[in-house]
Amino acid sequence: MDGIPPALDENELVRRLVSIGWRGSRAVRLGPGDDAAFLRGGLVISTDMAVEGVHFRFDWISPEEAGFRAGAAAVSDLAAMGAVPEALLVSLAVHGDPSVAVELQRGVRAAGDRVGVAIIGGDVSRSPGPAVVDVVAVGRARTVVTRGGGEVGQGVWVSGSLGGAAAAVTAWSAGTEPDPRARKRFAAPPDRVPLGLALSTAGLACAMIDISDGLVADARRVAGASGVRIRVDTGAVPVDPGAGDLNLALEGGEDYELMFTAPPGAGSRIRALGQEMAVVLTRIGRVEEGKGVVLEDDRGRHSAPGRGGYDHFAGGTP
């Protein structure tokens, strides 16, 4: 209809926002478009926002758990770059009882303690609703692993298991209590900073991303940044015991595991690293010529995945 702008999905909105804000800078080695920005001098900086009613609900988890989850999500971006965390900044907006901000801050502090960093500043404000937690994570690295390092012939790997957090949300949205294992995956995302650093240092991760919006959606981002196609062997995808649903493992988000591409023949080294760090690392596919993501079942049949993942501007619940 004339005069009504077309609907924007999240990817298009981000593209437009970047086109307005980013004009290049000699101080920046890597700007928008990856898990974090990389500045000359080695600083790695990312920001992550959690909004009540979109990313969490207080009838699902406590304010302290919501703060921990927000802090862990921000740090996960550093893990995906192979960076070492150095500090956090936290901005809070709350409605109703202002002591909720104290509980949220305690949660973020616990996430920082887990990786050995402090909260060095931030901001606080009253909100008419909902509550908002914005965490800036600052890290350091000599070099970073980006989303754009995927090349034909590389293997595709993931850490841990997938779908647990999405299973918890599915249960809550249906008015039931989730499996305790799924609830834990939602409220307490894993710390993959040591793994990201080890993969980067050993040259075992060529491209890497943390799985925040779902395996399919984030694999599509790596494929796009690398100019390749990623083929996912659905039978190899590690489904979280609290989920038990392949679709949730493929399209659910909020797992904050790492997906990475690795050089051919690196399997034994990767599995040895996983054993050393007590993290299951699973090869789930390969990089090939083409675009996007394709799914392959245990009979060798191929299918194109749906959009997959969570889009903030496509409706739905957290």
Secondary structure, 3 states (H helix, E strand, C coil): CCCCCCCCCHHHHHHHHHHHHCCCCCCEEECCCCCCEEECCCEEEEEEEEEECCCECCCCCCHHHHHHHHHHHHHHHHHHHCCEEEEEEEEEEECCCCHHHHHHHHHHHHHHHHHCCEEEEEEEEECCCCCEEEEEEEEECCCCCCCCCCCCCCEEEEECCECHHHHHHHHHHCCCCCCHHHHHHHHCCCCCHHHHHHHHHCCCCCEEEECCCCHHHHHHHHHHHHCCEEEEEHHHCCECCCCCCHHHHHHCCCCCCEEEEECCCCHHHHHHHHHHHCCCEEEEEEEECCCEEEEECCCCCEECCCCCCCCCCCCCCC
